[in-house]
Amino acid sequence: MTGWTWPRWPTWLFKYRVGLALLWGLLVAGIAVAVNVAGVHVVGSIDGWERWLHTHAAHLFVWRLLLYTATAYGWWRMRQRLRQREPGTETHQRLLRVEIAAVATIMLLEGSQLLRSG
């Protein structure tokens, strides 16, 4: 019988880009949690925080639109540089799939917000 060994971690987990993406994801999630905890603390209760969010839904929608616009502008600039560097049809198809997925995701997220508040 062999002795107990440490579990093997997937090697992709320790690659620089994956680690950086995981770190950014954890950072964004941590900031979201901190903002919600601070909001509940400032307003006084979870019910008060939900009322505040509902009251300011239009302002938050405008904020999200500004973020979507800034992201789309950055994507457009990155897309232009990538198309100059890799002018093939495979690159175009890849970008098109990502763009369709991003727009569909945004539409689903905003649609769910509209249905929830409507």
N, C-alpha and C positions, 0 to 999 in steps of 0.2 A: 504494500500500500504506500502510495506517495504522500508526502506531507502537503499541507495546505499551502497554496500559493496566492499571491496577490492577484486580484482580477486584472486582466489586460485592458488597458484603456485604448480606445480606438486612436490610431495614429493621426487621423485627420483632425482630431480635437486639439492637438498641440501645434498645428501649423499656424503661422503668423496671421494670415488673413482670417482664418476661421476664428482664431482666438480674439482678434480685434473686433470682428463682427459680433461675437458673443459678448464681449466687454461693452460695446456700444449698446447692444440690446438690453443688457442688465442696467446700464446707466440710464437709458430712457425709461425703463420700467421703474427704476428707483426714483427718478424724478417725478414720474406720474403718481407714484404712491405718496411721495413727500408732499406734492401739491394737494392731493386729496386730503391727507391727514391735516395739513395746515389749514385747508378750507374748512374742514369740519371743526377744527379748533377755533378758528376766528369767528365762524358763524354760531357755533355753540352746540350744534347737534347735526346728526346725519339728515334729519328731515329738513332742517334749515339750509343745509348745504344743497340738498336736492331742489328746494324751492329757489335758491339763489341761481343754480345752474339753469333751471327752467326759465326764470325771469330774464337771464342774460343769454338765452339761446341764440338770439339774432346776432349779438356781438361776437359770440363764439363761432357762429357760422361765417361771419365776415373774416374773422381771424383765420379759420381753416381755409377759406378761399385765397387769402393772401399767401398762406403757406403753400397751397397747391400751385399758385402762380409762380412763386419763387422756385419751387421744385421743378416745375415744367420749364422754366427759363434755363435753369442749370442743366436739366436733361437735354434741352435743345442744343445748348452749347457743346456739351459732351458728345452728343450725337453727330454734330457737324465735324468735330475733330476726328471721331472714330470713322466716319464715312470717308474722310480724306485719307486716313491712314490705311483703311481696309475697304476699298471700293467694291468688293464682290457682292454678288446677290445673296450669298449665305449670311453675310453680316446684316444686310438689309432685312432679310427674313427674321433673323434673330431679334433685331431691334423692334420690328413690327410686332412680334409675339409678346415681347416684354411690354410694349406700349399698350397693346390691347388688354393684357392682364392688369396693368396698373389702372387703366381707365375703368375696367370692369370692377376692380376692387374698390376704387373711390366711389363709383356709382352705388355699389352694394352698401358700403358703409354709410354714405349720406342718405340713401333710401331707407335704411333701417332706422337712422336717426329721425327722419321725417315721419315714418310710420309710428315710431314710439311716441313722438311728441304731438302728433296730429290728432 
